[in-house]
Each structure stands twice: as C-alpha cells, then as structure tokens.
Amino acid sequence: MTPTRNGTKIESASAIDPLSIMIRAACEAAVRGVLNVATDISPRRLLSVEETATYLCLSEREVYNMISNHKLAGVRHGKRVMLDLQDLDSWIVNHKDEAA
C-alpha cells in the first residue's frame, strides 16, 4: 500500500524532495516575472540594461559602467544596448568568491 497525503502519493525518501521542487518552481516563476518572460514562448537570450541590472542585482549605472570598461559585452542595436544572458551567467561563474 502506497502512503498518501491529502490524496497525493508520497514519494520515497530516495525521490526528489517535493519542497525543493516547489522552491525551484517558485524561483523560476519569480525570475520569469521580473524579466517579463512568458512561459509559452522560448526564453529570450538578450536582456536590456534594466533587466540585466535586475538579474545581477546591480544598478543600471553600474551595468553601463561595466559595459564601457569592457567587463561586460553589450550587443548594440541602434542606440539600444542588450546583453547576452549566457555572457551574464559566465560572468557570475567567473566572479564567484570561494570564501563567501
């Protein structure tokens, strides 16, 4: 007999923790909401400076400074500057502080 809680099957201890799944889903939904990414379309690869600032928890001015100092590579389309999400993820990985 499989144990249930409120009619929902309870997975064994070796299965993925349901709380972890709920936390991950909530975090992904929050990021999609901040970046205005709908769930029914493919994820965008380029972010605006404003979206990049939110993604990196920095000010827009800091993002512009990082672009002008060549710490981040921007993609220009006319006057608009966009940043590649993959580049941002690489920047995060390269700037992680092991002591933190």
N, C-alpha and C positions, 0 to 999 in steps of 0.2 A: 504494500500500500504506500503510495506516494504522499508525503505530507503536504498540506496546503495551508495557505493563509488567505482568508477572505476569498476563497475560490481560486486563488492563483497558485500554481505549482511552485514549490520552494525547491530551488536547485541545491545540489550537494555542495559541500564545502569546497570541493575542487573546482566548481564552476566559477564564472566571473561574478564578483561581488555586485549585487544589484544597486547598492548605494553608489559604487564607482560609476556604473553605467548612467545613473541619474545625474550625477555630478558632471560627468563628461558631456551629456546631452544639454544640460543647463548652461555650461560654459560655452559650448559651440553655439547655442541659440543666442547667448549674450553677445558674442563676437559678431555673429551674423547681423544682429540688430544694430550694433554700433557701426558696422561697416555698410549697413543698408544692403546686405546681400540676401536675396530671396532664396528660399530652399528649393524652388522648382527650376532654377537656372544654374548653369555651371558657375563655379566660383570665379570671380574676377581675379586677374593676375596683377593688374596695375591699380594702385591706390593714389588718391590725391594727397597733397601735403597735409591737409586737415585729417584725413583718415590715417595717414602714416603717423602723425603726431599722437592720435588716439591709440593706435596699435602699439607704439613704442613707449607710451606714457611720457611723452615729451611735449614741449610747446612747439607751435608751428615755427616760431623764430629759430628754435634750436634745430629743427629739421632743415630749414633753409640754410642755416649756417653750416650744417654737416654736408649739404649738397655743394655749397660754394667752396668748402675746404676739401672736397673730393673724398669725404669719408663715406658718403652715400652717393650712388649713381642715380641721376634722375633721367627720365625719358621725357624729352620736350616735344610738345605738340602745339606749335604756335607759342603763345605766352604761358600755356598751361604746363605744369611740371607734374609728372606721375612717377611713382616709384614701384619697382617690381617687388612683389610680395616674397618671392624666393630670395632676392637680394637682402631684404629685411630679415628674413629668417636666418640667413647666413651670417649677417652682421650680429644678430643676437647670439648665435652659437660662438662666434669668434670673440665676443666681448663678455662672455660669462666669467664671473670671478669665482674661482675654485674655492676660495676661502669663505665665500658668502653662504 
